[in-house]
Amino acid sequence: MKNEGVKKGMSRPVIALDVRMARASGIGTYLQGLLPALHELRTDREEIALIQSTKEMNPCSARSATVTAGIYTLGEQVAIPNACRKLSARLLHSPHYNLPIVMASRCIVTVHDLIHLKFPQFLPSSLARAYARFFFKTIIPRTRAILTVSEHTKMDLMEMLDIPASHITVAYPGVPAQFHPQSTDSVDKTLKDFGLKRGYFLFVGNLKEFKNVQFLVKAYQALREKLSDCPSLVLVGRNFIPGFDKQLESMPSVRWLKEIEPNVLPSLYAGALGLVFPSLYEGFGFPPLEAMACGTPVICSTSASLPEVVGDAALLIDPRSLDSLLDAMITLQQDSALRDDLRSRGLKRAEQFSWKTLAEKTLSVYRQCLN
């Protein structure tokens, strides 16, 4: 993109980007990919400044303001507008729904999903449910523009919140740079460190009810009764299901890796027979995309946005049908030609997701809102 100057004597408009959640899971991945891509596309037409919680979250040396108020607190409702004033920002891009109420009409918000409205029973308290419902029903419709990460979430916004299509822009995230085919030595070292052998079924993601991980474990128990040479099951992610950790510890052939260093995850994908991702709802769904980028076959739910992500490069299953999931796992384990085909299609599919494209669409929305 060519630099376009501003008229002499005119200052560049400032857009503040809230990056305080850059260490979170899905939202953090989104920010860590978007920010450098925006930096590469920088022009003389506007300035992107950062609102952050620590200085180390600024990889681009952009102008910034530091905010210490916690996420989802009353304090951030005061601190974020103050930071925008300090930065002389005309717009604020909030990557999550907890935008400042008083700035709604000057906000661009990224809505990743509507889990809080679709699965309110999984929120930790009635206060959390009321908080989410208020922001989605009352504040988000007042924003200047909405970015979202899938056509499915766009449809949810239109159907559940009555937001017009013209107010919403779909911009898919890219593939995090570390996810690509891994060397044999790298995979072997990682698997040795964890005491794993190649050819396991893998699940990656926080262990939450809507991720359907309990259903996956039930299916795996049934699989062990059907296959004498059943692969092991490896789960990677923090547990949020009460009592589920105790259940996992007593299950044969199930390994639960609670928290791992991000740099070893690509090798865990590459060493797997396949990723099994039977989630009931995802606004986007990074694990299937990461797995495909590493050359790992994917079994994936037909729910929500997931078919958008995987296209024809995965085995799609009904996430509520035990037979559907079992059949896919058995087929993947027994059909090496299918695995090779899925690897090839997955690598090509992953190439279609680009951080540059996300940044270009985001920058276009910024400019539309400034105008």
C-alpha positions in Angstrom: 0.0 0.0 0.0 1.5 3.3 -1.0 1.9 6.1 1.5 -0.5 8.9 1.1 0.4 12.2 2.7 -1.9 14.6 4.5 -2.3 18.2 3.6 0.3 20.6 5.0 -0.7 21.9 8.4 -3.1 19.1 9.1 -2.3 16.5 11.8 -3.0 12.8 11.3 -6.1 11.4 13.0 -5.3 9.0 15.7 -7.0 5.6 16.2 -6.4 4.0 19.6 -6.2 0.2 19.6 -6.8 -1.5 23.0 -4.2 -4.3 23.2 -4.5 -5.2 26.9 -5.8 -8.7 26.0 -2.8 -9.5 23.8 -1.8 -12.3 26.3 -5.3 -13.9 26.2 -6.0 -17.0 24.0 -8.2 -16.3 21.0 -8.3 -12.5 21.3 -4.6 -12.5 22.1 -3.9 -14.5 18.9 -6.0 -12.0 16.9 -4.1 -9.0 18.4 -0.7 -10.5 18.0 -1.4 -11.1 14.3 -3.2 -7.9 13.6 -0.8 -5.4 15.2 2.3 -6.2 13.2 0.3 -6.4 10.0 -1.2 -2.9 10.6 2.3 -1.7 11.3 3.5 -3.0 7.9 0.6 -1.1 6.2 1.2 2.2 8.0 0.7 5.3 6.0 0.8 9.1 6.5 -3.0 9.3 6.5 -3.6 8.1 10.1 -1.7 7.1 13.3 -2.5 4.0 15.2 -1.6 4.3 18.9 -1.9 1.6 21.6 -3.6 1.3 24.9 -1.8 -1.4 26.8 -1.3 -2.8 30.3 2.5 -3.2 30.1 5.2 -1.6 27.9 6.3 -5.0 26.6 3.1 -5.4 24.6 4.2 -2.9 22.0 6.2 -4.7 19.4 5.9 -1.8 16.9 7.2 1.1 19.1 3.9 2.9 18.4 2.8 5.8 20.6 1.0 4.4 23.6 -0.7 4.9 26.9 -0.6 2.4 29.8 -3.7 1.5 31.7 -3.6 -0.6 34.9 -7.4 -1.1 35.4 -8.5 -4.7 35.1 -10.5 -6.2 32.3 -14.3 -6.1 32.9 -14.0 -3.6 35.7 -15.6 -0.2 36.4 -12.0 1.2 36.4 -11.5 0.5 32.8 -14.7 2.5 32.0 -12.8 5.6 33.2 -9.3 4.7 32.3 -9.8 3.9 28.7 -11.5 7.2 27.8 -8.7 9.0 29.8 -6.1 7.1 27.7 -7.9 8.1 24.5 -7.9 11.8 25.6 -4.1 11.5 26.3 -3.5 10.1 22.9 -5.9 12.6 21.2 -7.6 9.6 19.6 -10.6 10.2 17.4 -11.6 6.5 17.3 -11.1 3.6 19.6 -10.8 0.0 18.4 -11.9 -2.4 21.1 -11.0 -6.1 20.3 -13.6 -7.3 22.7 -17.1 -6.3 23.8 -16.0 -4.5 27.0 -15.7 -1.2 25.3 -16.1 2.1 27.3 -19.8 3.0 27.5 -19.3 6.7 27.1 -17.3 6.2 23.9 -19.6 3.7 22.1 -20.4 6.1 19.2 -16.6 6.6 18.6 -15.8 2.9 18.9 -15.0 0.1 16.4 -15.5 -3.2 18.2 -14.4 -6.7 17.1 -17.1 -9.2 18.1 -15.5 -12.7 18.0 -18.7 -14.6 18.9 -21.9 -14.5 20.8 -21.2 -17.3 23.2 -22.2 -15.1 26.2 -25.8 -14.9 24.7 -26.0 -18.4 23.3 -24.5 -20.2 26.3 -25.2 -17.9 29.3 -25.4 -21.0 31.6 -21.6 -21.3 31.3 -20.8 -17.8 32.6 -19.5 -17.8 36.2 -22.3 -15.8 37.8 -25.6 -14.0 37.3 -23.6 -10.7 37.4 -21.4 -11.8 34.5 -24.5 -12.8 32.5 -26.1 -9.4 33.2 -22.9 -7.6 32.3 -22.5 -9.4 29.0 -26.2 -9.1 28.1 -26.1 -5.3 28.7 -23.1 -4.7 26.5 -24.3 -6.9 23.7 -27.9 -5.7 23.7 -27.4 -2.0 24.6 -23.8 -0.8 23.8 -22.5 -2.8 20.8 -25.4 -1.6 18.6 -24.4 2.0 19.3 -20.8 1.6 18.0 -19.6 3.2 14.8 -18.7 -0.1 13.2 -18.4 -3.8 14.0 -15.6 -6.1 12.8 -16.2 -9.8 13.1 -14.2 -12.9 12.3 -16.7 -15.1 10.5 -19.9 -14.9 8.4 -21.6 -17.0 11.0 -20.9 -14.5 13.8 -22.2 -11.8 11.4 -25.4 -13.7 11.0 -25.7 -14.1 14.8 -25.3 -10.3 15.2 -28.0 -9.6 12.6 -30.4 -12.2 14.0 -29.9 -11.9 17.7 -29.2 -8.1 18.0 -31.0 -6.8 14.9 -27.8 -5.1 13.7 -27.9 -4.2 9.9 -25.5 -6.0 7.6 -24.0 -2.7 6.5 -22.7 -2.1 10.0 -20.7 -5.3 10.1 -17.5 -6.2 8.2 -16.2 -9.8 8.2 -12.4 -10.0 8.3 -10.9 -13.5 8.9 -7.8 -13.8 11.0 -4.6 -15.3 9.6 -2.4 -18.2 10.6 0.0 -17.5 13.5 3.5 -17.5 12.1 4.8 -20.4 14.2 2.3 -22.9 12.7 3.8 -24.6 9.7 5.1 -28.1 8.9 7.7 -29.1 11.5 11.0 -30.9 11.1 11.2 -34.5 12.2 13.9 -33.6 14.8 11.7 -30.9 16.3 8.7 -33.2 16.6 10.7 -36.1 18.0 12.3 -33.8 20.7 8.9 -32.4 21.8 7.3 -35.8 21.9 10.2 -37.2 23.9 10.0 -34.4 26.4 6.3 -35.2 27.0 6.7 -38.9 26.9 4.4 -39.3 23.8 4.6 -41.4 20.7 3.5 -40.3 17.3 0.0 -41.0 16.1 -2.3 -39.8 18.9 -5.6 -38.0 18.7 -5.3 -34.4 19.8 -7.6 -31.8 21.2 -6.4 -28.2 21.7 -8.5 -25.5 23.5 -9.7 -24.5 26.9 -11.7 -27.4 28.5 -15.1 -25.8 28.6 -18.6 -27.3 28.2 -19.4 -25.7 24.9 -16.1 -27.0 23.5 -17.8 -30.5 23.8 -14.7 -32.0 25.3 -16.6 -34.2 27.7 -18.4 -35.7 24.7 -15.0 -36.3 23.0 -13.8 -38.2 26.1 -17.0 -40.3 26.1 -16.5 -41.1 22.4 -12.9 -42.0 23.1 -13.9 -44.5 25.8 -16.2 -46.1 23.3 -13.4 -46.1 20.7 -11.1 -48.0 23.0 -13.7 -50.8 23.1 -13.8 -51.0 19.3 -10.1 -50.7 18.4 -7.5 -53.1 19.8 -4.8 -50.7 18.5 -6.6 -47.5 19.7 -4.3 -44.4 19.6 -4.0 -42.4 22.8 -5.9 -39.1 23.3 -4.0 -36.0 24.2 -5.8 -32.9 25.5 -4.1 -29.5 25.6 -5.7 -26.6 27.5 -6.8 -25.2 30.9 -9.8 -26.9 32.5 -12.9 -24.8 33.4 -15.3 -27.7 34.0 -15.8 -28.5 37.7 -14.5 -32.0 38.6 -13.4 -32.8 35.0 -9.7 -32.7 36.0 -10.2 -35.5 38.5 -12.1 -37.5 35.8 -9.2 -37.1 33.3 -6.6 -38.2 35.8 -8.2 -41.6 36.2 -8.7 -42.4 32.5 -6.4 -44.8 30.7 -4.6 -43.7 27.6 -5.7 -40.1 28.1 -3.0 -37.4 28.6 -4.0 -34.0 29.8 -1.3 -31.3 29.2 -2.7 -28.5 31.3 -0.5 -25.6 30.2 2.4 -25.8 27.7 4.8 -23.3 26.2 3.4 -21.9 22.9 6.5 -22.8 21.0 5.9 -26.5 21.4 2.3 -26.6 20.2 3.2 -26.8 16.5 5.2 -30.0 17.1 2.3 -31.4 19.2 0.1 -30.8 16.2 2.6 -32.3 13.8 3.0 -35.5 15.9 -0.7 -36.2 16.0 -2.7 -38.6 13.9 -5.3 -35.9 13.7 -6.9 -33.0 15.6 -10.4 -33.8 16.9 -12.4 -30.6 17.4 -16.1 -31.4 18.2 -17.0 -27.9 19.5 -20.6 -26.9 19.7 -19.9 -23.2 19.0 -16.9 -21.1 17.8 -16.8 -17.6 16.5 -13.8 -18.6 14.4 -11.8 -21.6 15.8 -8.1 -21.3 15.6 -7.1 -24.9 16.5 -8.4 -26.4 13.2 -6.6 -23.7 11.2 -3.4 -24.2 13.2 -3.5 -27.9 12.7 -4.1 -27.6 9.0 -1.1 -25.2 8.7 1.1 -27.8 10.4 -0.1 -30.5 8.0 -2.2 -32.3 10.5 -5.6 -33.9 9.5 -8.6 -32.5 11.1 -11.9 -33.9 12.3 -14.2 -30.9 12.9 -17.7 -30.1 14.0 -20.3 -28.8 11.6 -21.4 -26.2 14.1 -21.2 -22.4 13.8 -18.2 -21.0 12.0 -16.1 -24.1 11.8 -17.1 -25.2 8.3 -16.1 -21.7 7.1 -12.6 -22.3 8.5 -11.9 -25.8 7.3 -13.8 -25.8 3.9 -13.4 -29.2 2.3 -10.1 -29.9 4.0 -11.5 -31.7 7.1 -13.8 -34.6 8.1 -17.0 -32.9 9.3 -19.0 -34.5 12.0 -22.3 -33.9 13.9 -21.0 -32.8 17.3 -24.0 -34.4 19.1 -23.8 -37.8 17.4 -21.6 -40.3 19.0 -21.7 -42.5 15.9 -20.7 -39.6 13.7 -17.6 -38.9 15.8 -16.6 -42.5 16.3 -16.9 -43.3 12.5 -14.7 -40.3 11.7 -12.0 -41.3 14.3 -12.0 -44.9 13.1 -11.8 -43.9 9.4 -8.9 -41.5 10.1 -7.0 -44.1 12.0 -7.4 -46.8 9.4 -7.2 -44.8 6.1 -3.7 -43.6 5.4 -4.6 -42.3 1.9 -7.3 -40.2 3.4 -4.9 -38.8 6.0 -2.5 -37.8 3.2 -5.3 -36.2 1.2 -6.4 -34.2 4.3 -2.9 -33.0 4.9 -2.6 -31.7 1.4 -5.9 -30.0 1.4 -5.4 -28.6 4.8 -2.1 -26.9 3.9 -3.7 -25.3 0.9 -6.7 -24.2 2.9 -4.6 -22.6 5.6 -2.8 -20.5 2.9 -6.1 -18.7 2.3 -6.0 -17.0 5.7 -3.8 -13.9 5.9 -3.0 -11.3 8.6 -2.3 -8.8 5.8 -5.9 -9.2 4.5 -7.2 -8.8 8.0 -5.2 -5.6 8.4 -6.3 -4.2 5.1 -9.9 -4.7 5.9 -9.5 -3.3 9.4 -7.7 -0.2 8.0 -10.5 0.3 5.5 -13.1 0.3 8.3 -11.0 2.8 10.2 -11.0 5.1 7.2 -14.7 4.8 6.6 -15.4 5.7 10.2 -13.0 8.7 10.1 -14.8 10.0 7.1 
